[in-house]
Each structure stands twice: as structure tokens, then as C-alpha cells.
């Protein structure tokens, strides 16, 4: 077998193609599975909607990069417009556009999956070697003190002043120069993402990657040989310009917790649990404004987290509480999140260099759902519970306290109407934060659930080995199988679980 990467917008596909394994999605789950399967001698084809962007092709221009690197050009959202749903559409998947944080699945979460969800196969003792392998894949390392930018130092300063616990997070950068444009790709290729680890290793082992290839349907899901219907996209990924079929004995879905159930629903396969139990793990941005320059847009965006308010998983409940993490953004995304337009928005952006920012990150209950409308259009239903609203208010209060403890002149919570806090005396204003849909810019970057792993069809959409119930040889190897939030960042958990499930598929 001869591996390779083929852009179908420039090279016509074969009319018919037969392989042993067809994988949908080239990110942490898909590329990892392709590498392991190809290394074991399987004939593997990976389908990816996006194109290949590396080096200077990652231009650091907001409009161009969100257009090309994100699903729906970065505009995907829940049906009530309450949560922006951020997902990658590029060779290498979300690892190309994330903040590079390496947070493995804690043992307590795996124990919760084992005991609370009946997933004895996911006991921490069984997943430990695959978790270690994931850390090696990512070249996981701890940023040195000199790598913490002022934004992260201010969060740490505030936490320490309040006596709160925190941590410097591991990341998967090697050779980072602090460009700061991580969320729209690293032009120095410093991320040890799937694009630079699993993808080239899979190609070397014989796997093929077809780009601008959109899987739209899986037929004959109970037959020995499945048929994947594929549409070819144009060079920008805007229009479908061709079609072909892939015959495969096994189909692995690794297109994330939105697109994987979407494909199953479009194909009419799987049980009634497919699309249910979605978790968006929403995040609320909060901004500190300082008299001095912070220049939060330079350096590593996220390297410090306040862990004081996290609640570890128990046998009865998964990871809970909330976590505060520093973050930054390029001018376009920052401007879009601020609660001001016109002259007021322009004036606020003149203080861009004085901003510090963080995200209030909350694990959530599986209350969301992926659906298809009658037209076939994707619909993501999700509503905040009263409990998560209350935790967001507590998290926003904690964020403001951290900023004030580190010397912030003002704290801005981007709500409608906006909340400008000038001291801790203003904190009670946060009690009135309604969090109604589209009143705050909530974001989701770590979608999970929707084809939940479970030992019975009654409780989930896929068996513990990843096989979708009601199919023969159709699997999910991504975060759609997670029964609760795996950790605060899903890159490492997805690689861990994909490695484990691939080994099971191979009979190991």
C-alpha cells in the first residue's frame, strides 16, 4: 500500500474505491486510529472535509482563517444562538486550532465511567498505558516560567493573593516563538498536533487521506461491506462539485460529537440514543482592563489555570465545579465578543493592549441534542439549566476577584447590558446576570456525548468497544462516546480513547 494526502478539489477521485477501513475525520480520533490501523497492515482511507494548512498558509488573518479552518466558518451555534460551537475543519482537526493544552483524563473520571456508567473496560488501570502513549504522541511538556506571558502571570498573581489553588498546564508545543495566534493555527508549525504526528506516521504506514471529501451517508450498515457516499468540495470548501463511493468493511466515525451523530442520523442508522446526551462544556469570557499594557495577544494564550473551584469526579458524578483559564485572541474574535459596537466598540478596542482575559469553563450535564430538521439541516439544541446558570455567576464572580486582586482597573463581563465592575463592591451586580440565550457570548470548544458508550442499548448509542448499536462494523472513536466531561480539554482524552478502541478493533 502506498499512503498519501490527496486534495480532491485538485485531483479527481476514483469512481469506486474499496478499502478495509474508512475513517471519517482526520483529527485526534481519526488520525490516531489511521496510524495504528495502517501500522497493523490494514488498508485505510481517511475522509476530511477541510484542506491542509501549515506554515505560511496559516496567514494569521482572522476572516480568512476562520473561513477555512472552522466548521461553518466559525459561525456554528446552538438553535437558540445561545452558544457558539467551535469545531475544526482542516487536516489534523481541532489540534490545529486549539490552545494546545494537554489535560489527561483523571483517574476519578475513569472510575466514574467504570462505576457510574457500567464501563468496566474504561477502568483507569486499563486506560493508563494508552493515556501515557497519548502524552508521548503530543510531546507533552510543561512551559517554563519564562514562557508564561503577562496575561497568565496576572491570573496566577490574583489566585495567589486570594489563596486559591492553580496550576501551570502542560502543552504540546515544541519550538514555540510566542506568536499568539494559536486559535487560527500556528504559522511556525510548533504544535505537535495530529497534523505533525499521527497524519505523517499514518501516511508512512500506507494510509491515504482524501481532502475536501465530505461523507454524507453510510449505506448497508448491517452488511459485511458498507458503502460511504462522499461528495467532493471545491478548493475553498464552499460547494459540492462531485461524488463517489467508498466500499469498506469497517467505518470509523471520528468527526467530533456534532458531525459523527449528524452522519449517523442522516444515514438512518443507530438507535434512539444517537444525538442525545450532548455536552457542550460551555465557556464564558471575562475581561480585565488594566492601566498598564498586558499584550495578552503575545505568547502562549493558555498556560495557567485556577483549579480552586473544581470538584473532582466521584463514582456518582463526573468532573464538576468550574475552572478559570487565561485566554487571548486576535483582534477580530476579540472585537466580536465585546459588548460594544460603532464608536463605542472602536474606543474599547483602542485599549486592546491593556486587556487580560480568561474563560470560565464549566462541565455540564448531558442536556443537549443533535438533530436533523426535515430539510436535513443540522440542529443543535441546548439550554442552560438553573444549576449551570448559578455556577456561571459564581465563576464570573471568582474571575472578577482574581482580576481585581492582580490590579485590574475594571472588569468587563460581556453581557447585554454589559457589566463594567470597578471594584469588589460591584460584585453583587453579577447576581443579576441572566444568561438568557444570546445575552452573553458563551462558547463551546469541547463537545462530548451524543453517541454515548454504554453496556446496553437502553443507555447509549455505542457499545464499550465503540461499535454503534444496530450496525455491523460502524464505530465511533471520538468524544461523542464520552458519558461525562473527560477533562477541561479533550485533545488528550480523545487520543487516549482512540488508541484504546483501535487496539480493541485490532483484537489486542
C-alpha positions in Angstrom: 0.0 0.0 0.0 1.2 3.5 -0.8 0.0 6.2 1.5 -0.5 9.9 0.7 -2.5 13.1 1.0 -4.7 13.9 -1.9 -6.7 17.2 -2.3 -9.8 16.1 -4.3 -10.5 19.7 -5.3 -7.4 19.5 -7.5 -7.2 15.7 -8.3 -10.3 13.7 -9.3 -11.2 10.8 -7.1 -11.5 7.2 -8.3 -15.1 6.3 -9.3 -15.2 3.4 -7.0 -12.9 2.5 -4.1 -12.7 -0.5 -1.8 -10.8 -0.4 1.4 -10.7 -2.3 4.7 -11.3 0.7 6.9 -12.8 4.1 6.0 -12.4 6.8 8.7 -14.4 10.0 8.7 -12.4 12.8 10.3 -8.6 13.4 10.5 -8.3 14.9 13.9 -7.2 13.4 17.2 -9.5 10.4 17.0 -9.4 9.7 13.2 -5.7 10.3 12.5 -4.7 8.3 15.6 -6.8 5.4 14.5 -5.5 5.6 10.9 -1.9 5.5 12.2 -2.5 2.4 14.4 -4.6 0.6 11.8 -2.2 1.2 8.9 0.8 0.2 11.1 -1.0 -3.1 11.7 -1.3 -3.6 7.9 -4.9 -2.5 7.3 -5.8 -0.7 4.1 -7.1 2.7 5.5 -8.7 5.7 3.9 -9.4 8.9 5.8 -12.0 11.4 4.6 -11.6 15.0 5.6 -13.8 18.0 4.6 -11.1 20.5 5.1 -7.9 21.2 3.4 -4.3 21.1 4.5 -3.0 24.3 6.1 0.6 24.5 7.5 3.3 27.1 7.7 2.8 30.3 5.8 -0.6 29.1 4.6 -1.7 29.9 8.1 -1.8 33.7 7.5 -2.9 34.9 10.9 -5.8 36.8 9.2 -9.0 36.3 11.2 -11.5 36.3 8.4 -9.5 34.0 6.1 -8.6 31.5 8.8 -12.0 31.2 10.5 -13.4 30.8 7.0 -11.1 27.9 6.2 -10.2 26.2 9.5 -13.6 26.1 11.3 -16.9 24.3 10.6 -19.5 26.7 9.2 -16.6 29.3 9.0 -16.7 29.7 12.8 -20.4 30.6 12.8 -21.9 27.3 14.0 -24.2 27.7 17.0 -27.0 26.2 19.0 -30.5 26.6 17.7 -31.3 29.4 20.1 -28.0 31.2 19.2 -27.0 30.9 22.9 -23.7 29.0 22.4 -21.1 29.3 19.7 -20.0 25.8 18.7 -16.3 25.9 17.6 -15.0 22.9 15.6 -12.2 22.3 13.3 -12.5 21.5 9.6 -8.9 21.0 8.5 -6.4 18.2 8.1 -5.4 17.4 11.7 -8.7 18.6 13.1 -9.1 20.6 16.3 -5.5 20.1 17.2 -4.6 22.6 14.5 -6.7 25.4 16.0 -6.7 24.7 19.8 -4.8 26.4 22.6 -2.5 23.3 22.8 -3.5 22.4 26.4 -2.7 18.8 27.5 -5.0 17.7 30.2 -5.3 13.9 30.5 -8.5 12.1 31.8 -8.2 12.0 35.6 -8.4 8.6 37.3 -11.5 9.7 39.1 -13.3 10.4 35.9 -12.4 7.0 34.5 -13.6 5.4 37.8 -16.9 7.3 37.4 -17.3 5.9 33.9 -16.5 2.5 35.2 -18.8 2.5 38.2 -21.4 5.1 37.3 -21.9 4.1 33.7 -21.0 0.5 33.8 -17.9 0.9 31.5 -15.6 -1.6 33.2 -13.5 -1.6 30.1 -12.6 2.1 30.8 -11.2 1.5 34.3 -8.1 3.7 34.9 -5.9 0.6 35.2 -6.9 -0.4 31.6 -6.5 3.0 30.0 -3.3 4.0 31.8 -0.9 2.8 29.1 -3.0 4.5 26.3 -3.0 7.7 28.3 0.8 7.5 28.6 1.0 6.9 24.8 -1.1 9.9 24.1 1.3 12.1 26.1 4.2 10.8 24.1 2.3 11.4 20.8 1.8 15.1 21.9 5.4 15.6 23.2 3.6 16.9 26.3 5.8 19.2 28.3 5.4 21.9 31.0 6.1 25.5 29.8 9.0 27.1 31.7 8.5 30.2 33.8 9.8 32.3 31.0 7.1 31.1 28.7 4.2 32.5 30.9 3.0 35.7 29.4 1.7 38.6 31.4 -1.9 37.6 31.0 -1.3 34.2 32.6 1.0 35.8 35.3 -1.8 38.2 36.3 -4.2 35.3 36.7 -1.7 33.5 38.9 -1.0 36.6 40.9 -4.6 37.1 41.6 -5.2 33.5 42.6 -2.2 33.5 44.9 -3.4 36.8 46.5 -6.7 35.1 47.2 -5.0 31.9 48.5 -6.5 29.8 45.7 -5.0 26.7 44.1 -3.9 26.8 40.5 -1.5 25.1 38.1 0.7 25.6 35.0 -0.8 23.4 32.3 1.1 21.0 30.1 1.0 21.8 26.4 2.1 20.2 23.1 4.3 23.0 21.7 7.9 22.4 20.6 9.7 25.4 19.3 7.1 28.0 20.2 8.0 31.6 19.5 5.0 33.2 21.2 3.2 34.4 18.1 0.0 34.1 19.9 -2.3 33.1 17.0 -2.9 29.6 18.2 -6.7 29.7 17.7 -6.2 30.3 14.0 -3.2 28.0 13.5 0.5 28.2 14.2 2.4 29.6 11.2 5.6 28.1 12.7 4.2 24.6 12.9 5.2 24.4 16.6 2.2 22.4 17.7 2.8 18.7 18.0 -0.8 18.1 16.8 -2.1 15.2 14.8 -1.1 17.0 11.6 2.5 16.6 12.5 2.4 13.3 14.4 -0.4 10.9 13.6 -1.0 12.0 10.0 2.5 11.7 8.6 3.1 8.4 10.5 -0.2 7.1 9.1 0.8 8.1 5.6 4.2 6.4 6.0 2.4 3.2 7.1 0.3 3.3 4.0 -2.9 5.2 5.0 -4.5 7.6 2.4 -6.1 10.9 3.3 -8.6 12.5 0.9 -9.2 16.2 1.5 -12.2 18.2 0.5 -14.1 14.9 0.9 -17.5 15.2 2.7 -19.1 11.9 3.9 -22.8 12.4 3.6 -24.3 8.9 4.1 -23.4 5.4 5.2 -25.4 2.6 3.4 -25.7 -1.1 4.2 -24.7 -0.6 7.9 -25.5 -4.3 8.7 -23.8 -5.8 5.7 -20.2 -7.1 5.7 -19.3 -4.3 3.3 -20.6 -0.8 3.9 -20.9 2.0 1.4 -19.9 5.5 2.3 -21.4 8.2 0.0 -18.9 11.0 -0.5 -19.2 14.5 -2.0 -16.2 16.3 -3.4 -15.9 20.0 -2.4 -14.3 22.8 -4.3 -11.0 24.3 -3.4 -12.4 26.6 -0.7 -14.9 24.0 0.6 -17.9 26.1 -0.4 -19.7 23.9 -2.8 -20.2 20.2 -3.6 -18.8 19.6 -7.1 -18.6 15.8 -7.4 -19.4 12.5 -5.8 -18.1 9.0 -5.4 -18.5 5.9 -3.2 -16.2 4.1 -0.8 -16.8 0.4 0.0 -15.4 -0.5 3.4 -15.6 -3.5 5.8 -15.4 -1.1 8.7 -16.3 2.5 9.1 -14.9 4.6 11.9 -16.5 7.9 12.7 -14.2 10.5 14.3 -15.7 13.7 13.1 -16.5 15.1 16.6 -19.5 15.0 18.9 -21.6 17.0 16.4 -20.7 15.7 12.9 -20.5 12.0 14.0 -24.1 11.8 15.2 -25.1 14.0 12.3 -23.8 11.4 9.8 -25.5 8.6 11.7 -28.8 10.4 11.7 -28.5 11.3 8.0 -27.9 7.6 7.3 -30.8 6.4 9.4 -28.7 4.1 11.4 -28.2 3.6 15.1 -30.7 3.6 17.9 -32.8 6.3 19.6 -29.9 7.4 21.7 -27.9 8.7 18.8 -27.7 12.5 19.0 -28.8 12.6 22.7 -26.7 13.2 25.8 -24.8 16.1 24.2 -22.5 18.1 26.5 -21.1 21.4 25.2 -18.9 22.3 28.3 -19.7 26.0 27.8 -17.2 28.8 28.5 -17.9 32.4 29.4 -15.2 35.0 28.6 -14.4 37.7 31.2 -12.0 40.6 30.6 -9.8 42.5 32.9 -8.8 46.0 31.8 -5.5 47.4 33.3 -3.8 50.8 33.3 -0.6 49.1 32.1 0.0 47.2 28.9 -0.6 43.5 29.2 -0.3 42.5 25.5 -2.2 39.3 26.1 -2.1 38.6 22.3 1.6 37.6 22.5 2.9 34.4 24.0 1.1 31.2 25.0 -2.6 32.0 25.3 -3.4 29.4 28.0 -0.7 28.3 30.4 -2.2 28.9 33.8 -5.5 27.7 35.4 -7.2 28.4 38.7 -8.3 25.0 40.0 -9.6 26.1 43.4 -13.3 25.6 42.4 -13.0 22.3 40.6 -14.8 19.4 42.1 -13.2 16.0 41.3 -15.3 13.3 39.9 -16.9 10.7 42.2 -18.5 7.4 41.4 -21.9 9.1 41.2 -20.9 12.2 39.3 -18.2 13.3 36.8 -15.9 16.2 37.0 -17.8 19.3 38.3 -17.4 22.8 39.6 -15.7 25.3 37.4 -12.2 26.3 36.3 -10.7 29.6 35.3 -8.1 29.7 32.5 -6.3 32.6 30.8 -7.0 33.1 27.1 -6.3 35.6 24.4 -7.5 36.3 20.9 -6.7 38.0 17.7 -8.4 41.4 17.1 -11.3 40.1 15.0 -12.5 37.5 17.5 -11.9 39.8 20.5 -13.9 42.6 18.8 -16.8 40.3 18.1 -17.0 39.3 21.8 -17.0 42.7 23.3 -20.4 44.2 24.1 -20.0 47.4 22.2 -20.3 48.4 18.5 -19.7 51.6 16.4 -17.7 54.4 18.0 -18.0 52.8 21.5 -16.6 49.5 20.2 -13.8 51.3 18.4 -12.9 53.2 21.5 -12.9 50.0 23.6 -10.6 48.3 21.1 -8.1 51.1 21.4 -7.4 49.5 24.8 -6.7 46.1 23.3 -3.1 46.0 24.6 -4.4 46.7 28.1 -6.8 43.7 28.2 -6.3 40.5 30.1 -8.8 37.7 29.6 -9.9 34.4 31.0 -12.5 31.8 30.4 -14.9 30.4 33.0 -15.1 26.8 31.9 -17.9 24.6 33.2 -18.5 20.9 32.8 -22.2 20.3 32.3 -24.9 17.6 32.4 -25.8 15.8 29.1 -28.7 18.0 28.3 -28.1 18.8 24.7 -29.1 17.0 21.5 -28.0 16.8 17.9 -31.0 16.6 15.5 -31.8 16.9 11.8 -34.6 19.2 10.6 -37.0 18.0 7.9 -34.8 19.8 5.4 -31.8 17.7 6.5 -30.2 20.8 8.1 -28.2 20.3 11.3 -29.8 21.5 14.5 -28.0 21.6 17.9 -30.5 22.0 20.8 -29.0 23.1 24.1 -30.4 25.0 27.1 -28.6 26.1 30.3 -30.1 24.6 33.4 -30.7 26.7 36.5 -27.8 24.9 38.2 -25.3 25.8 35.5 -26.5 29.4 35.4 -25.8 29.6 39.1 -22.3 28.1 38.6 -21.6 30.6 35.9 -22.5 33.5 38.2 -20.1 32.1 40.8 -17.4 31.6 38.2 -17.8 35.2 36.9 -17.5 36.5 40.5 -14.3 34.4 41.0 -12.9 35.7 37.8 -13.6 39.3 38.7 -12.0 38.8 42.2 -8.8 37.4 40.5 -8.5 40.4 38.2 -9.1 42.9 41.0 -6.6 41.0 43.2 -3.9 41.4 40.5 -4.6 45.2 40.0 -7.2 45.4 37.3 -8.7 48.9 36.8 -12.0 47.4 35.6 -13.6 44.0 34.9 -15.9 43.6 31.9 -18.4 40.8 31.7 -19.7 40.9 28.1 -23.4 40.7 28.8 -26.5 42.5 27.5 -26.4 45.0 29.0 -22.7 44.9 29.6 -21.4 44.8 33.2 -18.4 47.1 34.0 -17.2 46.4 37.5 -14.8 48.9 39.1 -14.1 47.2 42.4 -15.2 44.2 44.5 -18.0 46.4 45.8 -19.7 45.9 42.4 -19.6 42.1 42.6 -23.3 41.8 43.6 -24.2 43.1 40.1 -23.2 39.6 38.8 -26.1 38.1 40.8 -28.4 39.6 38.1 -26.6 38.0 35.2 -29.5 36.4 33.4 -27.6 34.2 30.9 -30.6 34.1 28.7 -29.8 32.9 25.1 -27.7 35.4 23.1 -27.2 37.7 26.0 -23.6 36.5 26.7 -21.1 35.2 24.2 -20.9 31.6 25.5 -18.6 29.3 23.6 -18.1 25.6 23.3 -14.8 24.0 22.2 -15.0 20.6 23.9 -18.3 19.0 22.7 -18.8 15.5 24.2 -21.5 12.8 24.3 -24.2 12.3 21.6 -23.3 8.7 20.8 -22.6 7.6 24.4 -20.6 4.5 25.2 -22.8 2.2 27.3 -23.1 -1.6 28.0 -26.7 -1.7 26.8 -28.7 0.0 24.0 -31.1 1.4 26.7 -28.3 3.7 28.0 -26.3 4.7 25.0 -25.7 4.8 21.3 -22.5 2.7 21.1 -21.1 -0.4 22.9 -18.0 -0.1 25.0 -15.8 -1.1 22.0 -17.2 1.9 20.1 -19.5 -0.1 17.7 -22.7 1.8 17.0 -25.7 -0.2 18.2 -27.7 -1.6 15.3 -24.8 -1.8 13.0 -22.1 -4.2 11.9 -18.7 -2.6 11.9 -19.6 1.1 12.2 -17.8 2.7 15.1 -17.3 6.0 16.9 -13.8 6.7 18.1 -14.2 10.3 19.3 -15.6 12.4 22.1 -19.2 11.6 21.1 -18.8 8.4 23.1 -17.8 10.1 26.4 -20.5 9.7 29.1 -19.4 12.8 31.0 -16.8 15.5 30.6 -13.5 13.8 30.3 -11.4 16.8 31.4 -11.1 20.5 30.8 -9.6 19.9 27.4 -10.4 17.0 25.1 -7.4 16.6 22.8 -5.6 14.2 25.1 -8.7 12.2 26.2 -9.7 11.7 22.5 -6.3 10.4 21.5 -6.3 8.2 24.6 -9.6 6.6 23.9 -8.9 6.3 20.1 -5.7 4.4 20.8 -7.6 2.1 23.2 -10.5 1.4 20.9 -8.2 0.9 17.9 -6.3 -1.7 19.8 -9.6 -3.4 20.6 -10.6 -3.3 17.0 -7.3 -5.0 16.1 -8.1 -7.7 18.6 -5.4 -6.6 21.1 
